[in-house]
């Protein structure tokens, strides 16, 4: 697994997709899911929209886009998740992770991080489980215009229905025992219907 990060205002996608939520399927079984939109204040009336819980650090009107690409379903799945943001605080480090439940009116509604191999002890702060190989970490630093892009790639796929959102956190993700995976307060959330496999291991096999 490798993680790529760069500040950018552009996002290239191989398929032509509509917004705010679209999916595409190729003949080889690969799949692409894209969700994008502008952040609105947290409310039970807008569960499918990008929600900000802290408008000082994730302003109303800031934009977010998440693209998931799943390929190689024959002989083992691969997953790429790409995050793009704009309109955030300039030159600021944010944490970001894929979470297990959809966004809700409160920050904790999105549940814990998605884990390919589940930690039997929750909340998970053991670096053997809470790490960027077993979870999807999308930490980023914005540029002077408040824009950034982050990408995470894995040789496994999400279990069906168990990865449902991306959360933006207040700072970069910790890695030490007892605090691994922690990145401060949950600032904002985007519900994403990530594609998934039906097997328990999440390997697509």
Buried (B, 14 or more C-beta within 10 A) or exposed (E): BEBEBEBEEEBEBEBEBEEBBBBBEEEEEBBBBBBBBBBBEBEEEBBBBBBBBBBEBBBEEBBBBBBBBBBBBEEEBBBBBBBBBBBBBEEBBBBBBBBBBBBBBEBEBBBBBBBBEBBEEEEBBBBEBBBBBBBBBBBBBBBEEBBBBBBBBBBBBBBEEBBBBBBBBBBBBBBEEEEBBBBEBBBBBBBBBBBBBEEEEBBBE
